[in-house]
Amino acid sequence: MNEAAISLMNETQPTETRVTFDNGGVRLSAVDYGGVGSPVLMLHGLAGRATEWRSTAAWLRQGFHAFALDQRGHGASAKSCGDFSRRAYVGDAAAAIEEIRLGPMILVGQSMGAMNAYLVAARHPHLVRGLVLIETGVTNSSATPEKIGTWLDSWPSPFPSVDAARQYFGGDSLTARTWAENLVHTPEGYRPEFCRDDMVASVRDYESAPNYEGDWARIACPTLLVLGEAGEIPSDDVDRMRALKPDVAVVTVPNAGHDLHLDNPSGWRSIAEPFLRTFHERT
């Protein structure tokens, strides 16, 4: 990897630089948003991509060095690479931290990305200083291959235009704009940047691992769990997470759902930023 792509950047340098690397034959891509300070790696959810963290990176890079990974099957990373197990996803995130070579990182993740983040912390504790987790749990009852397949098959793809996609995803909100911008232009219209079957495969191993309670209980680093007021995580799952890890901080963002970092970016920042800044005191 080009060392310049991961060096600390000042205000006069580009705000986004692509970093590419290989993990077990799978080509992965990350975005270096720059900044000076403790390194933070952000992991998007299923069907997302690294650039959905731009609004977060805009404030995060003021006190931290911000990175975001296109997880396998997503964004600029490899598609249809065969293995979409949790083991593979966790291995990719661990490889990204080691490739960046800035020491243990704070991981920020949403949904599937948050689950991947805390599994890295549980299985590779030397790589993680802290966790900020958006809308994730320790059970897998809400995301099955059938549900994900049905959801994706319901999209009227290809979309005739970005505006049509934006309206489908909810109008002019940041969430709708982001989902629409995640599409790619093809001769037939605007299609998802991922393969439908890759997304289904990404949740298939949930059936053989109905929960990750053991991993969650092993996490030793400071952890913040952020929920949306209209989110998708069952309250009994949150109660179980609190019981297994009593020191977890749990906060709810109002006027937000599962994509709370996009639904209410100011509310998300008001909760995440103070927690993240406590790591300056731990340095």
Stockholm file with secondary structure:
# STOCKHOLM 1.0

chainA/1-283         MNEAAISLMNETQPTETRVTFDNGGVRLSAVDYGGVGSPVLMLHGLAGRATEWRSTAAWLRQGFHAFALDQRGHGASAKSCGDFSRRAYVGDAAAAIEEIRLGPMILVGQSMGAMNAYLVAARHPHLVRGLVLIETGVTNSSATPEKIGTWLDSWPSPFPSVDAARQYFGGDSLTARTWAENLVHTPEGYRPEFCRDDMVASVRDYESAPNYEGDWARIACPTLLVLGEAGEIPSDDVDRMRALKPDVAVVTVPNAGHDLHLDNPSGWRSIAEPFLRTFHERT
#=GR chainA/1-283 SS CCGGGGSCBCTTSCSCEEEEEEETTEEEEEEEEEBSSEEEEEECCTTCCGGGGHHHHHHHTTTEEEEEEECTTSTTSCSSCSCCSHHHHHHHHHHHHHHHTSSSEEEEEETHHHHHHHHHHHHCGGGEEEEEEESCCSBCTTCCHHHHHHHHHTSCCSBSCHHHHHHHHTSSSHHHHHHHHTEEEETTEEEESSCHHHHHHTTGGGGTCCBCHHHHHHCCSCEEEEEETTCSCCHHHHHHHHHHCTTCEEEEESSCCTTHHHHSHHHHHHHHHHHHHHHHHHC
#=GC SS_cons         CCGGGGSCBCTTSCSCEEEEEEETTEEEEEEEEEBSSEEEEEECCTTCCGGGGHHHHHHHTTTEEEEEEECTTSTTSCSSCSCCSHHHHHHHHHHHHHHHTSSSEEEEEETHHHHHHHHHHHHCGGGEEEEEEESCCSBCTTCCHHHHHHHHHTSCCSBSCHHHHHHHHTSSSHHHHHHHHTEEEETTEEEESSCHHHHHHTTGGGGTCCBCHHHHHHCCSCEEEEEETTCSCCHHHHHHHHHHCTTCEEEEESSCCTTHHHHSHHHHHHHHHHHHHHHHHHC
//
